[in-house]
Amino acid sequence: MNPKQLEQSYQEMKQIFHTYLNSIKKNSQKDIYNIINPTLIKNPYSSEFPKNFFMSKQTTNNKKILFFKVCFKYYLKNFYLFMTYLISSILYKIYYKKTRVNKLVKIIDVFGLVDNTNKNNKFEENYLKAAYEVLDKYDTKYTILIRPYGVSKNPFKLKQFFNILNKDKRDLLLEYELLNFKDFLELLFLIVVYPFKLLRLIQNEDQDIDKLFNYSLVEDIKHLSFDSLTRYLLGKNLAKIQTISQIYSWSEFQVIERSFNYAIRDKNKNIELIALQFYLNYEIYFNSYVDDLDYDMLSSPHKVMVNGKYNILKRKKVKYNLGVSLRYKEIFTFAGIKKEKNILILGSYIEADTKYMLNSVKNFENIIFKNHPSVNISQYTSFLKNMRVSNENIYTLFKEAKLVIGTASGSSVEAVACGLSVIIIASQNNLTANPLVEEGKGKIWDIAFTENEINTLYNKLMDFRKNNKEEIEKISQWYKDNFFVEPTEKNIIKIFDLNNGIDMI
């Protein structure tokens, strides 16, 4: 099945897909094992089922043999991660010396990028950076709960990380502080029993979709997130602390958030959980959408704050509210395109898709490539001939661009909102992560399923922007209005419920 056929299959069958999985979730036991199950959360990047379903894949593999093969690799991986986690907790006891000033009341739960922190010799949390300035201005007593990211292979880099955190003046919390001996025993138990607990979800194979689900369910054992288990233990420990009133979590509603939410909501009814989804989403990122079934399973937050009004979903139990675009402040100060000259290529965190994209645009001129920050650019060296590589801010690059070509990049929405035309390159081996919606398709943006279509769409979009300047501006403004909220002080105050701050404005 080629990329275009896969996209058509997705559009035709997505309702069947969601109905089928939701039915299994609804009838499943509401416990930690099902909440962290990769197949049930629908993420196409951590489960084989979505792609297999839309490609109508047939399987005749022996699931018993597959189960034992996958389990062998699963136990090797997770026992190794258990040991690195144990080492991390020991390093915390030795090297972390910082004490908090305030009680735990309002917690802000975010990732801490260990490599970046060690490289810069300073802890900077860039997802919510603008918010801290406002929180500090109004003397808010908050604690940053840090999720160390990038330590599973080498926990010893935490020595430098902890020493840097010791110098930070803010109140900080790491999960290692709350761990005890019983937590490690429980963690081992969860690792051991998980593969057998998921067998409860095996369906009677009355139709092909049941066979496919059962196969994917077993295959997805290898995709279990170890961090979902440790976050579950963290949630249980936080739920015991009676002073906590609110937890604001950066959330893609992955299993690490679901297990954390479940542990707290199952043990403590007084802590309010607020999910911060201040990013540009994709329709196929199915796991990120919170529904009432998740609320019933206790895996959801109480409230979801989103990046723009287009992403406010109607739910009966989960409250979706307008958030603020903390990461996209520059879109509100962008002065416009000065010269329509360059073609800007935006790299994705999906490396295979980026390589395909770079190979497909080699015949264009005036190309600038901006790599995704989490990907090592060295692997693209052979693809970068006849193009300039830039580390400049994308809004600086937008000033002299006429077209952006991207794949699985939320920056494509930023480009359209700034008035640039965009071509989305379809994934060649999975569902396509396209952050744009039907508005403006064929006018300011379009999707290319093959290399040959790129040239055709380029000419089509360039002709349209040349002859329809006013409509381009209108579409651009629509995206800006629907996908972004200006991160003003007043808007940030509303998000973090700073009542004293509101009175002072």
N, C-alpha and C positions, 0 to 999 in steps of 0.2 A: 504494500500500500504506500503510494507516494504521499508527500506532505499535503498536497491539495486534497487528495481523497481522505486523508486523516482528518483534516479540518472539516470537510463536509460531513464525515461520519460523526464527528464531535457535535456539530450543530444539530444534526438530526436525532442523536441518541442521548444527549446530555441529561434530559429529563428522566429517561429510563435509568441511567447510571445513578443519579442522585436518589431516586425513589427506591432502587434496589438496596443500596448501602444504608440508607436511612432506616429502612425496614429492619435490617439486621441489627443496627444500633439500638433501635427502639426495643427490640425483643431480647437484647443481650443483658447480661448481669451488669449492674452499675458498680464496677469496682476498678481498681487501679490498672488491672491487666488489660481490660478492654479500652480504657481511656487512653492508654499509651500505644495501642495497637496501630502500626503504620497503615495497614490496609483500611481500617475504618475511618481514619482521618482524611483520606482521599488525596493526600499530597502526591502529585505525579513525580516528584523528585525523591520521594522516600518510600514509594510503593510501586510495584510492577503492575498493579491492577488497572489503574486508569488507562495507561497506554495499551495494555493487552485487551481491555474491553473495547476501546474505540477502534482498535485494529482488527477486532474480531478474531483474535488469536485462538487457535485450537491447541489443546495440549493433551498428550497421551502419556506423559511422564508418570512413573510410579511415585505417588506422593509419600509412601512410607520410606522408600529409599531416599527421596529428596529430603524428608524430614531429618533423617539421621545425618546426612551429609551437611545440611545447613546447620544443624545443632552443633556439630563438631567445631565448625568455624565460629559459630556464635559463642560457645563457651571459651574458646581460646581468646577471642577478642575481648570479651567482657571480663574475664578473670585478669587479663592484662590491665584493662582499664581500672579494675578494682584496685590493683596494686598501685597504679599511678595515683589514684585518688587517695589511698592510704598514705602514700609518700607526701602528697600535697598537704594533707592535714597535719602531718608531722612537721613539715617545713613551716606551716603556719604557726604552730606552737613555738617554734624556735626563733623565727625571724620577725613575726608581726608583733609589734610592741605598742601600737597605738591604742588609746582609750577614748571612749566617746564622752561627750559633755552632757548630752541630753538623753532622756528616755526615748525608747522606740515608740513613736506615735504615727508620724507620716513617713512612709517609706517609698523611695523611688528606686525601682528594680530595673537595672540596666546591665548591658554587657560591658566588661572591662577587657579591652584588647591588650593582651599581655605583651605581645611583640612590639606593638606601637608604643606602649608605655615605656618599655625598656629602652627602645631606640631613642625616644625623645627625652628620657629621664624625667618624665612628668606624667601624671595621670590626668588625662583630658577625656571627658565623656562627650563626644560630639553629636550624639543623637538628640540630646535635649539641652545642648549647651546654652542657648539663649534663655532657657527657662530658669537656670540657676541664678542668673543675674537678677531676675525679678524676685525669685524666692529670697535671695539674700537681702535685696533692697527692703523688703517688708519683714525682715527679721523672722523668717519662717523656720521653725524647728523641724528640720527634715533629716533623714538618714539615707545615704546612698547604699543600696544593696548591690554589691558588685558580683556579676557572674563572670569569673575568669574565663576568657576565651582563648584557645590555642595552646593548651598545656598538656593535652592527653598523651602526646608522644614524648614530651620532655618536661616533667613537672619541676625539674631543678631550676628552670628559668623563673620560677616563682620567688626564689631568694631575692633576686634583684627587684622583682615586682613588689614584694612586701616591703622592702626597704624604701622604695619610692612612695608607697602608700603611707608609710610612717610619717612622712614629711607633709602630707596633705592636711590642711587645717579643718576640713569638713568632717562631719560625723560619717563614718563608714561602717559597713557590716559585711562580712563574708560568711558563707555558710559553714566554713570549718569551725567557727567559734562555737556553734551550737551542737556540734557532733559529740556523741558519746559512744561507748563500746557497743551498746545495744543497737545503735544505728548501723554500725558496720555488719553486725550479725544479720540484721534485717535486710540490708543491701545484698548480702550473699544469698539469702533466702529468695529474694525477689529475682535475682539473676538465675538461680537454679530452676525455679518452678515456672518462670514465664513461658517457655516454649510449650509446656504441657497445658497451661491454662488457656492458651489461645486455641487449643484443639476443641474447646467448647463451642467455638464459632463455626466449626465445620458444618456445611449445609448438606441436606439431602440432594443428591445430584439429579434432580428432576429435569433440568434443562442445561444447555451449554453454559449459561452464565454462572450457574452453581459450580460447575466443574472448574471454570476459570477462576472464580473467587477462591475456591478451596486450594487450588494450585498456588495462586498469588499469596494467600494467607500463609502457607508454609514457606514459600520463597522469601517472603518479607520478614521472616524471623531475623535475617541478617541485618535488616534495617532498623532494628530496635535501637532507640537512642539511650545510651547509658546515662546521659545527663537527665533524662526524664525520670530516672529512678532516684538520682541524688536530689533533684528538685522536689520530688515527692517527700523525701525525708526532711528537706529544708522547710517545706510548707507545714509539715506536721509540727516541727519544732517552733516555728513562728506562731502557729495557732495557739500555743500554750502561753504566749506573752499577752497578757490582758490589756496592756497599755496601748497596743497598736490599734489605730482606728481606720487607716486607709493605706492601701498599697497600690501605687501607680507602676504598672509594668509595661516596658516596651514589648509589644506583642505582635507576632505573626500568627498567633494561636497554633503554634506547633505543639508537639507532645510535651515539651519542656514547660510551656505555659499551662497546658491542660492538667498535667499531674500536680503542678504547684497549686493551681486553683482548687483542684479536687481535695487535696490534703487540707487546705485552709477551710474551705466551705464545709467539709465533712466534720471538722473538729471545732470550728468557731463561727458562730452566727453573727458576730459583731464587727468583723473586719470587712470593710468595703473594698472590693477589688475593681480597679479601673484599668482597662487595657488601652494603651496608647498606640494607635495605628497611624502614626504620622509619616506614612510613606505612600508611594504610588503603587497601587496593587494591580494584579492581573486576574482576569476572569478564571483562568485555569488553576490559579493558586487556591484551590477549593478549600483547603484547610483553614485559610485565614478568615473565612466568613463564619461568624458566630450565630447559631440559631437556637431556638427555644428547646430543642432536644438536648443540646449541649448543656443548657441551663438545668434541665431536669436531671441530667447525669452528674451535676455538680462540677463539671469541668470548665464551665464558662466563667468569665468575670461577671460582675453585676452591671457594668457599664462599659461601652466601647466608644472611644473618642477617635474620630476619623479625620483624614487629611482634607476632605472637601465634601460639600453637600451631595455630590453624586454618589458617594459611598455610604450614605446614611440608609440603612436597611430597616424595613418595617418588621418589628418583632413584638410579640405580646409580653414577653418576660424579660428579655435582655434589652437594656436601654442603649440605643445608638444615638450619640450626640455629636455635634460639630466640634472638631478639635482645632488644631492650629498647625500651620506648616513651618515648623521650627527649622527644618533642613532646607527650606526653599525660599528663604528670605529675599534672595537676590532677584527673584522673579518679579517682585513688586518695585524694584528700582531699575530694572533693565531698561535702558534708554532706546532700544530698537536696533535693527540691523543697519550698519553703516555702509556696508558694501557686500552685495551678493556675489561672492567669489568662490568660496571653498566648499568642498564636500566633507562633512565631518562624520567619521566612523566611530561609533561608540561600542567599545568592547563589553562583553557580558561576563558574568561569573560562570557561565556555561562555556567551557573552553572549546569544546568541539564546534559549537555554533559560531563562535568568534572566528575560528580558523576557516570555516566554510565561508563566512561573510567576507573575510579578508581576501580569500582566493577568488571570490566572485566579483570584486570591484577593481581588479588589477588594471583594467583598460581605461578607467576614468583618470582625469587629471585634477590637480590641485586638491589632493586628498590629505586630510589630517586625521591621524588615528589617536584616540584617547583611550587608554587601557582601563579596564576595571581595576580599582585599587587593591582588591583582594587576590589578584591573579599575577603571577610572575610573568613579566613581558618577554623574558628570554626565549620562551617556547614559541613565540611568534616571529622570531628573527627572520626566518626564510620567507615569511609572507609580507614583510614590510618594505619590499623594494618599491621605489617610485612613490613613496608617501612619507610625509613628515609625522614624526611621533611627538606628541605634545603632552605636557603635564599641567598646562594652564587650566585655570578655572573654566568650566564649560560656558559660562556667560560671557567671558572674554572671547572665547572661540565663536560663540553665536554671532558676535558683532560683524564678522566677515564671512558668514556662511550663508548658503542658499538652500542647502539640503543636508539632512541628517539621515544616516543609514544605521539602523540598530537592530538588535535582537535581544529579547529578554532584558530590556533596559527601561526603567522608569523614566530616565532622562528624555525619552522620546516624547513624553507628555510635556515636559518642561520646554522642549524645542517647539512643539506645536503652539503652546501657550505664549511663546515669544515670537511667533509668526513665521517660523521656518517650516518648510515642507519636510516630510518624513517618509522613508520607505522602511517597513518592517520586513526583515528576512525571516521566513518561516524556518522553524527547526526541521532538520532533515531526519531526525530519529525519535522525536517525541512531540507531544502537544506543544503548540507555539505559545509562548508567554508574550502576549501582546497587551500593553497597558492602555492602548487607545480604544475608543469605542466607535460606534457607527457614525457619530457626528463628524462630518467633514471627510468621510472616506471617499476616495476617488477625486478629491479636490485638494486637500492639504496633506493627506496621507493615504497610503495604500500598502498592501502586503504582497511581497514577491515570493512565490513558491519555488521558482527555479532561477538559475543564473540568467537565463535568457530574458526572463520577465523584468529584471532590474532595469535594463536599458529602455524597455518599452514604458515602464512606469516613470522613469526619470523624465523622459520626453513629455509624457502626459502631464505630470505634476508641474514641470517648468512652464509648459504652455498655459496651464490654468493660472498659475501665480502671476504670469506676465499680463494676462488679459482680465484678471478678476481681483485686483488689489483690495477693493472694499470688502469682498466676500471673505478673502483670506483673513483680513483684520477681524471680521465678525466672528469667524470660526475660532480664531486664536483667542479672542476675548471670552468666548463661551467656555473653552477649556480652562482658562484662568479663573473664571467665576465658579466653575463647578468642581475643580480639583484642588483648589488652594484656598487657604485662609491666612490672611496676613498676620504674622506673629507680633502683633502689637502688645504692649504691656497690658492693656486692658483685656485682650483676648487670653493672654497667658494667666492672668489673675483668675479668670472664669474657670479655666481648666483645673487649676490646683486649689480652687475653693478658698481663696485668700480673702475672707470676708472683711478683715480689717483693711486690706489693701483696696477693696472696692469702695469702702467708705471714704478713703483718703483721696480718691480720684475726683 
